[in-house]
Amino acid sequence: MTRTFHIRTYGCQMNEHDSERLAGLLMADGLEPAEDIEQADLVVFNTCCIRENADNKFYGHLGQFKALRESRPDMQIAVGGCLAQNDGEAIRRRAGHVDVVFGTHNLTRAPALLRQAATEGPVVEILDAPAPEGGSELPVALSAVRELPYTAWVTIQMGCDNSCAFCIVPQVRGPEVSRPFDDIVAEVTGLSARGVTEVTLLGQNVNSYGRDLTRRRPLFASLLRAVGAVEGVRRVRYTSPHPKDLRPETIAAMAETPSVCEHLHLPLQSGSDRVLSAMRRGYNAERYLQRLSAARAAITDLAVTTDIIVGFPGETDDDFERTLEVAAEAEYDSAYTFIFSPRPGTRAAAMTASYVPDEVVAERFEKLRVVVERSALLRHRARIGRVEEVIVEGPSARDPDVLTGRTRQNKLVHFAPPDGAVLVPGAYADVLVTEAAPHHLRGELVRVTAGARQRIRIPVSAR
């Protein structure tokens, strides 16, 4: 009987793409995907360690599988990803029912490690640098099993050379390594030939793409233009950029390349110059706002989203007020707001004497939410009466009789399906916006502009 697997993913888009590639490796090794995680012969936890609550969530889920593992001796449990890279042997000490632990640099070794564990017992293998695969320093030339047939992530870079005081990514992903330019374009061309119409370029700091490949100016703007020119690709997105590296060439490429979406995710983290300096972010609030203004001036109908941390060590009331002021001035379409979480080994984790009390952080967090949602609602209301092109994602999780889609600005739109017709995920449609809320829009279908081929969904869950 064929063995089955189920992957549970935590964290960012990079982790989700790693899970897709891992699924491809496991299927090439003869395993088949299983919908039910508790019935799978192999369960893989692809982990995140960017915040403490991600650690706790993972260890809680992992503990629930101890009894199941004991009742099924042939079942295997593997842990990979960023937390595995960071914790290594500690995972086995906390959870003796884990069979294999592998990190971010040896994803391609997972099938071999699982076979080894089946005959020799538990295996922990953590590498300090990427294992070369087929002459490449990056294990990206893998057959990814994508959950959605019309959209794909494309890794352009791994690792990070920045030294943000709060961030553990350089520890677990290593220094920046860029993929060759032509390899990326070739991958996107191949994806387009297989029906993908939307691609998202992935990197820890995409704006610095190519800095390790050439002494010339960074290549990211050129890459945007080249990927945007691939026939069949209707939408190009990217994440994540760093404000200090957002260059005029990138803004121009976004404005001049029709397939590059009018959406910019530009992490602020704090509006206080003093806190930004302590965070080692490499810019101040004025420079951030200048670059945001330049992007909005050049790119018509640009939507801007951001990340903001509340309660960074030493953040005063005045510091936080400045964050509220910058957030209000920036008029974000939405924001991912986080409470500071100390990560072992980072500079900020050592600032224990200046941690902000929990009750103060909670109060500030709520104030920030009000400011962000106010600007989001205003920007969304301005779209009422407009016809937006959306790519259909499928039925709403809350109401299967309602479809959801995303605009080019990455805004979620709910709308009723056409009478007597089925819109498969990946179809393009024009929707008239009729209602607005802080986190979504509602509308009425005007017309279907392009279809999509329907494919089998592969169960690579993200929870």
C-alpha positions as CSV (number, residue, x, y, z in Angstrom):
1,M,0.0,0.0,0.0
2,T,1.3,3.5,-0.9
3,R,2.3,5.6,2.1
4,T,0.6,9.0,2.5
5,F,1.8,12.3,3.8
6,H,0.3,15.6,5.2
7,I,2.2,18.9,5.6
8,R,1.1,21.4,8.1
9,T,2.6,24.8,7.5
10,Y,3.3,27.7,9.8
11,G,4.5,31.2,9.0
12,C,5.2,33.2,5.8
13,Q,4.9,32.8,2.1
14,M,8.4,31.5,2.0
15,N,7.4,28.6,4.3
16,E,4.3,27.9,2.3
17,H,6.4,27.7,-0.9
18,D,8.9,25.4,0.9
19,S,5.9,23.1,1.7
20,E,4.9,23.0,-1.9
21,R,8.4,22.0,-2.9
22,L,8.6,19.4,-0.1
23,A,5.3,18.0,-1.3
24,G,6.8,17.6,-4.7
25,L,9.9,15.8,-3.2
26,L,7.7,13.4,-1.3
27,M,5.5,12.6,-4.2
28,A,8.6,11.9,-6.4
29,D,9.7,9.5,-3.6
30,G,6.5,7.5,-4.0
31,L,4.2,9.0,-1.3
32,E,0.7,10.4,-1.9
33,P,-1.0,13.3,-0.2
34,A,-3.6,12.7,2.5
35,E,-6.5,15.0,3.3
36,D,-6.8,13.8,6.9
37,I,-3.7,14.6,8.9
38,E,-4.5,11.9,11.6
39,Q,-4.7,9.2,8.9
40,A,-1.4,10.1,7.2
41,D,1.6,7.8,7.4
42,L,3.9,10.8,7.5
43,V,3.1,14.2,9.1
44,V,5.5,17.1,8.4
45,F,5.4,20.3,10.5
46,N,7.0,23.1,8.5
47,T,7.7,25.6,11.2
48,C,8.1,29.3,11.8
49,C,10.0,31.1,14.6
50,I,9.5,34.7,13.8
51,R,7.3,35.3,16.9
52,E,7.0,33.5,20.3
53,N,3.3,32.6,19.7
54,A,4.3,30.7,16.6
55,D,6.6,28.6,18.7
56,N,3.9,27.9,21.3
57,K,1.3,27.1,18.6
58,F,3.6,24.6,17.0
59,Y,4.7,22.8,20.2
60,G,1.0,22.6,21.2
61,H,0.0,21.0,17.9
62,L,3.1,18.7,18.1
63,G,2.2,17.5,21.6
64,Q,-1.3,16.4,20.4
65,F,0.3,13.8,18.1
66,K,2.3,12.0,20.9
67,A,-0.5,9.5,21.7
68,L,-1.3,9.0,18.0
69,R,2.3,8.3,17.2
70,E,2.5,5.7,20.0
71,S,-0.7,3.9,18.8
72,R,0.7,3.8,15.2
73,P,4.3,2.6,15.3
74,D,4.8,2.9,11.5
75,M,3.7,6.5,11.5
76,Q,6.5,9.1,11.1
77,I,6.6,12.7,12.3
78,A,9.1,15.2,10.9
79,V,9.8,18.8,11.8
80,G,11.4,21.2,9.4
81,G,11.6,24.9,8.7
82,C,12.8,27.9,10.7
83,L,12.1,26.7,14.2
84,A,13.8,23.4,13.4
85,Q,16.8,25.3,12.1
86,N,16.9,27.4,15.3
87,D,16.0,24.7,17.9
88,G,17.6,21.6,16.4
89,E,18.1,18.9,19.0
90,A,15.9,20.7,21.5
91,I,12.9,19.6,19.5
92,R,13.7,16.0,20.1
93,R,14.3,16.7,23.8
94,R,10.9,18.3,24.1
95,A,9.1,15.8,21.8
96,G,10.6,12.3,21.8
97,H,8.0,11.1,19.3
98,V,9.6,13.1,16.5
99,D,11.4,10.9,14.0
100,V,13.2,13.5,11.8
101,V,14.3,17.2,12.3
102,F,15.7,19.1,9.4
103,G,16.3,22.8,8.8
104,T,16.0,25.5,6.2
105,H,19.2,24.6,4.4
106,N,18.5,20.9,3.7
107,L,14.9,20.7,2.4
108,T,16.0,18.4,-0.4
109,R,17.4,15.9,2.1
110,A,14.0,15.3,3.8
111,P,13.1,12.0,1.9
112,A,16.5,10.5,2.5
113,L,16.4,11.4,6.2
114,L,13.0,9.8,6.5
115,R,14.2,6.6,5.0
116,Q,17.2,6.7,7.3
117,A,15.0,7.2,10.3
118,A,12.8,4.2,9.3
119,T,15.7,1.8,9.6
120,E,18.1,3.5,12.1
121,G,15.9,5.6,14.4
122,P,15.5,9.3,14.9
123,V,17.6,11.7,12.9
124,V,18.4,15.4,13.5
125,E,20.3,17.1,10.6
126,I,20.8,20.9,10.7
127,L,23.2,22.5,8.2
128,D,24.8,25.9,8.6
129,A,24.6,26.7,4.9
130,P,22.5,25.6,1.9
131,A,23.4,22.2,0.6
132,P,24.3,22.6,-3.1
133,E,21.8,20.9,-5.3
134,G,22.6,20.3,-9.0
135,G,25.3,22.9,-9.0
136,S,23.2,25.5,-7.4
137,E,23.5,27.0,-3.9
138,L,19.7,27.3,-3.7
139,P,17.4,24.2,-3.5
140,V,14.8,25.9,-5.8
141,A,14.8,23.8,-8.9
142,L,12.3,21.4,-7.4
143,S,8.9,20.3,-8.7
144,A,6.5,22.2,-6.5
145,V,3.0,20.8,-5.8
146,R,0.9,23.9,-5.9
147,E,-2.4,24.1,-4.0
148,L,-3.8,26.6,-6.5
149,P,-3.2,26.1,-10.3
150,Y,-3.4,29.7,-11.4
151,T,-0.9,31.3,-9.0
152,A,2.6,30.5,-8.0
153,W,5.4,31.7,-5.7
154,V,8.8,32.0,-7.3
155,T,11.8,32.3,-5.0
156,I,14.3,34.8,-6.3
157,Q,16.5,35.1,-3.2
158,M,17.1,33.4,0.2
159,G,18.6,34.7,3.4
160,C,19.0,38.3,4.6
161,D,22.0,40.6,5.1
162,N,20.2,43.1,7.3
163,S,20.6,43.2,11.0
164,C,17.2,44.3,12.4
165,A,17.4,44.1,16.2
166,F,14.1,42.2,16.5
167,C,14.5,39.7,13.6
168,I,15.7,36.1,13.8
169,V,15.6,35.5,10.0
170,P,19.3,36.0,9.3
171,Q,20.0,33.3,11.9
172,V,17.7,30.7,10.4
173,R,17.9,31.6,6.7
174,G,21.5,32.7,6.4
175,P,23.0,35.5,4.3
176,E,21.5,36.7,1.1
177,V,21.9,34.4,-1.9
178,S,20.3,35.4,-5.2
179,R,19.2,33.1,-7.9
180,P,20.6,33.7,-11.4
181,F,18.4,36.2,-13.4
182,D,17.8,33.9,-16.4
183,D,16.8,30.9,-14.1
184,I,14.0,33.0,-12.6
185,V,12.7,34.2,-15.9
186,A,12.8,30.6,-17.3
187,E,10.9,29.3,-14.3
188,V,8.2,31.9,-14.8
189,T,8.0,31.1,-18.5
190,G,7.5,27.5,-17.6
191,L,4.8,28.3,-15.1
192,S,3.0,30.4,-17.6
193,A,3.0,27.5,-20.1
194,R,1.3,25.4,-17.5
195,G,-1.5,27.9,-16.9
196,V,-0.2,30.1,-14.2
197,T,-1.3,33.7,-14.7
198,E,-0.2,35.3,-11.4
199,V,3.3,35.0,-9.9
200,T,4.7,36.4,-6.6
201,L,8.4,36.9,-6.4
202,L,9.7,35.8,-3.0
203,G,12.7,37.0,-1.0
204,Q,13.6,38.2,2.5
205,N,14.6,41.6,1.0
206,V,13.6,41.5,-2.7
207,N,14.8,45.1,-3.3
208,S,18.4,44.0,-2.8
209,Y,18.1,41.1,-5.2
210,G,21.2,40.6,-7.3
211,R,23.5,42.5,-4.9
212,D,25.6,39.4,-4.5
213,L,25.6,38.7,-8.3
214,T,27.0,42.0,-9.6
215,R,28.7,45.1,-8.5
216,R,26.3,47.1,-10.5
217,R,23.1,48.6,-9.1
218,P,20.6,46.0,-7.8
219,L,18.8,44.0,-10.5
220,F,15.3,43.9,-9.0
221,A,13.8,46.5,-11.2
222,S,15.2,44.7,-14.3
223,L,13.8,41.5,-13.0
224,L,10.3,43.0,-12.5
225,R,10.3,44.1,-16.1
226,A,11.6,40.8,-17.5
227,V,9.1,38.7,-15.5
228,G,6.3,41.1,-16.4
229,A,7.1,40.6,-20.1
230,V,6.5,36.8,-20.0
231,E,3.6,36.0,-22.2
232,G,0.6,34.7,-20.4
233,V,1.5,36.3,-17.0
234,R,-1.3,38.8,-16.1
235,R,-0.2,39.7,-12.6
236,V,3.2,40.0,-10.9
237,R,3.5,40.6,-7.2
238,Y,6.5,40.6,-4.8
239,T,7.3,40.3,-1.1
240,S,9.0,41.4,1.0
241,P,10.8,44.7,0.3
242,H,12.8,46.8,2.7
243,P,12.1,50.6,2.7
244,K,15.8,51.5,2.8
245,D,16.4,49.7,-0.5
246,L,13.3,50.9,-2.4
247,R,14.9,52.6,-5.4
248,P,13.5,54.9,-8.1
249,E,14.2,52.2,-10.7
250,T,11.9,49.8,-8.9
251,I,9.1,52.4,-8.6
252,A,9.5,53.2,-12.3
253,A,9.4,49.4,-13.2
254,M,6.2,49.1,-11.2
255,A,4.6,52.1,-13.0
256,E,5.7,51.1,-16.5
257,T,5.1,47.3,-16.5
258,P,1.4,46.6,-17.0
259,S,1.4,43.2,-15.4
260,V,3.1,44.4,-12.1
261,C,0.2,44.9,-9.7
262,E,-0.5,48.3,-8.0
263,H,0.3,47.1,-4.6
264,L,3.3,47.9,-2.4
265,H,4.0,46.3,0.9
266,L,6.3,48.6,2.7
267,P,7.1,47.7,6.3
268,L,7.2,50.7,8.6
269,Q,7.8,48.8,12.0
270,S,7.8,52.1,13.9
271,G,7.2,55.8,13.3
272,S,9.7,56.9,15.9
273,D,13.2,57.8,14.6
274,R,14.6,56.8,18.0
275,V,13.0,53.4,17.9
276,L,13.8,52.9,14.2
277,S,17.5,53.5,15.1
278,A,17.3,51.0,18.0
279,M,15.7,48.5,15.6
280,R,18.6,49.1,13.2
281,R,16.2,49.7,10.3
282,G,18.4,52.0,8.2
283,Y,15.9,54.8,7.6
284,N,13.9,57.4,9.6
285,A,10.2,58.3,9.3
286,E,10.8,61.3,7.0
287,R,12.8,59.2,4.5
288,Y,10.1,56.4,4.7
289,L,7.3,58.9,3.9
290,Q,9.3,60.4,1.1
291,R,9.7,57.1,-0.6
292,L,6.1,56.2,0.0
293,S,5.1,59.6,-1.6
294,A,7.3,59.0,-4.6
295,A,5.7,55.6,-5.2
296,R,2.2,57.0,-4.9
297,A,3.1,59.8,-7.3
298,A,4.4,57.5,-9.9
299,I,2.0,54.5,-9.7
300,T,-1.6,55.2,-10.4
301,D,-4.1,53.7,-7.9
302,L,-1.4,52.3,-5.7
303,A,-2.5,50.4,-2.6
304,V,0.0,50.4,0.3
305,T,0.2,47.9,3.2
306,T,2.7,47.7,6.0
307,D,4.0,45.9,9.1
308,I,4.1,47.7,12.5
309,I,5.6,46.4,15.8
310,V,4.0,47.7,19.0
311,G,6.0,47.6,22.3
312,F,9.6,47.4,21.0
313,P,11.9,47.6,24.1
314,G,12.2,51.2,25.3
315,E,9.2,52.4,23.3
316,T,7.8,55.5,25.2
317,D,4.4,57.1,24.9
318,D,5.9,59.8,22.7
319,D,7.5,57.1,20.5
320,F,4.2,55.4,20.0
321,E,2.4,58.7,19.4
322,R,4.8,59.3,16.5
323,T,3.9,55.8,15.1
324,L,0.2,56.8,15.2
325,E,1.0,60.1,13.4
326,V,3.0,58.4,10.7
327,A,0.4,55.6,10.2
328,A,-2.3,58.3,9.9
329,E,-0.2,60.3,7.4
330,A,0.6,57.2,5.4
331,E,-3.1,56.3,5.0
332,Y,-2.5,52.6,4.7
333,D,-4.9,50.3,2.9
334,S,-4.2,47.7,5.6
335,A,-1.5,46.8,8.1
336,Y,-0.2,43.8,9.8
337,T,0.3,44.9,13.4
338,F,2.3,42.8,15.9
339,I,3.2,42.9,19.5
340,F,7.0,42.7,20.1
341,S,8.1,39.2,20.7
342,P,11.7,38.6,21.9
343,R,13.6,36.1,19.8
344,P,16.6,34.4,21.4
345,G,19.9,35.5,19.9
346,T,18.6,38.8,18.6
347,R,19.8,42.2,19.9
348,A,16.3,43.1,21.1
349,A,16.0,40.0,23.2
350,A,18.8,41.3,25.4
351,M,17.0,44.5,26.1
352,T,15.1,43.0,29.0
353,A,15.5,46.0,31.3
354,S,13.4,48.1,28.9
355,Y,10.5,45.8,28.0
356,V,7.2,47.6,27.8
357,P,4.5,46.3,30.3
358,D,1.9,44.0,28.7
359,E,-1.0,46.2,29.7
360,V,0.6,49.3,28.1
361,V,1.3,47.3,24.9
362,A,-2.3,46.1,24.8
363,E,-3.7,49.6,25.1
364,R,-1.3,50.9,22.3
365,F,-2.2,48.0,20.1
366,E,-5.9,48.9,20.2
367,K,-5.2,52.5,19.5
368,L,-3.1,51.6,16.4
369,R,-5.9,49.2,15.2
370,V,-8.4,52.1,15.3
371,V,-6.1,54.4,13.2
372,V,-5.3,51.7,10.6
373,E,-8.9,50.6,10.2
374,R,-10.0,54.2,9.8
375,S,-7.7,54.8,6.9
376,A,-8.5,51.4,5.4
377,L,-12.2,52.0,5.5
378,L,-11.8,55.5,3.9
379,R,-9.7,54.1,1.1
380,H,-12.1,51.2,0.5
381,R,-15.2,53.5,0.5
382,A,-13.4,55.5,-2.3
383,R,-13.7,52.4,-4.5
384,I,-17.5,52.1,-4.3
385,G,-18.9,52.5,-7.8
386,R,-15.8,51.4,-9.5
387,V,-15.5,48.2,-11.6
388,E,-12.5,46.1,-10.4
389,E,-10.8,43.2,-12.1
390,V,-10.7,40.3,-9.7
391,I,-9.1,36.9,-9.9
392,V,-11.5,34.3,-8.5
393,E,-10.2,32.4,-5.4
394,G,-13.3,30.3,-4.8
395,P,-16.3,30.2,-2.4
396,S,-16.2,32.2,0.8
397,A,-15.2,30.3,3.9
398,R,-18.2,31.7,5.7
399,D,-20.8,31.5,2.9
400,P,-20.3,28.9,0.1
401,D,-22.9,30.7,-2.0
402,V,-20.6,33.8,-2.3
403,L,-17.4,33.9,-4.3
404,T,-14.2,35.7,-3.2
405,G,-11.6,37.3,-5.4
406,R,-8.6,39.6,-5.3
407,T,-8.1,42.9,-7.1
408,R,-4.8,44.0,-8.5
409,Q,-4.4,46.0,-5.3
410,N,-4.7,42.6,-3.4
411,K,-8.1,43.7,-1.9
412,L,-10.5,40.9,-1.0
413,V,-13.9,41.2,-2.8
414,H,-17.0,39.1,-2.1
415,F,-19.6,38.8,-4.8
416,A,-22.4,36.5,-5.9
417,P,-21.6,33.9,-8.7
418,P,-23.4,34.2,-12.1
419,D,-26.7,32.4,-12.4
420,G,-26.4,29.0,-13.9
421,A,-22.6,29.2,-14.4
422,V,-19.6,28.1,-12.4
423,L,-16.5,30.3,-12.0
424,V,-13.5,28.1,-11.2
425,P,-10.6,29.5,-9.2
426,G,-8.3,31.4,-11.4
427,A,-11.0,32.9,-13.6
428,Y,-10.9,36.7,-14.1
429,A,-14.0,38.8,-13.7
430,D,-15.0,42.4,-13.5
431,V,-16.9,43.3,-10.4
432,L,-18.8,46.5,-9.5
433,V,-17.9,47.5,-6.0
434,T,-21.1,48.3,-4.0
435,E,-20.0,48.1,-0.3
436,A,-16.9,48.7,1.7
437,A,-15.5,47.4,5.1
438,P,-12.1,47.9,6.6
439,H,-10.9,44.4,5.5
440,H,-12.9,43.7,2.4
441,L,-15.2,44.9,-0.4
442,R,-18.5,43.6,-1.7
443,G,-19.7,43.8,-5.2
444,E,-21.8,42.6,-8.1
445,L,-20.5,40.6,-11.0
446,V,-20.4,42.6,-14.3
447,R,-18.7,40.1,-16.7
448,V,-16.3,37.2,-16.9
449,T,-13.2,38.2,-18.8
450,A,-11.1,35.0,-18.7
451,G,-11.5,31.4,-17.6
452,A,-9.2,28.9,-15.9
453,R,-8.6,25.2,-16.1
454,Q,-9.8,23.3,-13.0
455,R,-7.3,21.1,-11.3
456,I,-7.1,18.7,-8.3
457,R,-6.3,20.4,-5.0
458,I,-3.3,19.0,-3.2
459,P,-3.7,19.0,0.6
460,V,-0.8,21.1,1.8
461,S,-2.5,22.7,4.8
462,A,-1.6,26.1,6.2
463,R,-2.8,26.7,9.8
